[in-house]
């Protein structure tokens, strides 16, 4: 209401403030989409006795359902210390690990290691989901196994060339996790807790308890690498 000296008081209509909107409003979450994706075997069945694993049809992302001991992955694609005697008594933790050929750099808030005090060498291109934690990137020197095999000028080893393809619209489930190719990337989650990640060539997102959805403005800059067609 506005009062004027000569003509008294009049009521001036005002518009109601528009409700705040979010880019994801009305869109199903990655967890909901994973729940709705039928679980299937990879296009090319994995050999008996191998860890459950797949690669996307673009060959940009490969994932393996495996285990970890004292922070050491049982990773079939590259040398590791999982089987060392020093780790024999450590708890065996089920995990899912994905690697990318072309990938974004990690956001500063997701860097969780100072890389032996150097604060350099924490690179993107890997995602790891365990029962109570999810992370993107890690300390390493050089390319990921997927980048070395399927990236520009890469050469696939015999092990990498035998990873079965999982097509869009199908999911793989093992070790308590479900993963599926979607939106030019891969989403993986623990469906019971909602903890998980989405990773693609141009962006990644960590979601679930303790994580907020990333906004477009905070998207990380992609690493300039192109996956080689398979």
Secondary structure, DSSP 8 states (H G I E B T S, - for coil): -EEETTTEEE------------TTTT---HHHHHHHS-B---SS---TTS--EEE-TTSSEEEEEEEEETTEE--TTS--STT-GGGTTS-EEEEEEEEESS-B---GGG----TTTT---EEEEEEEEETTEEEEEEE-SS--HHHHHHBTT----HHHHT--B--TT-EEEETTEEEEEETTEEEEE-TTT--EEEEESS-EEEESTT-----GGG---B-S--B---
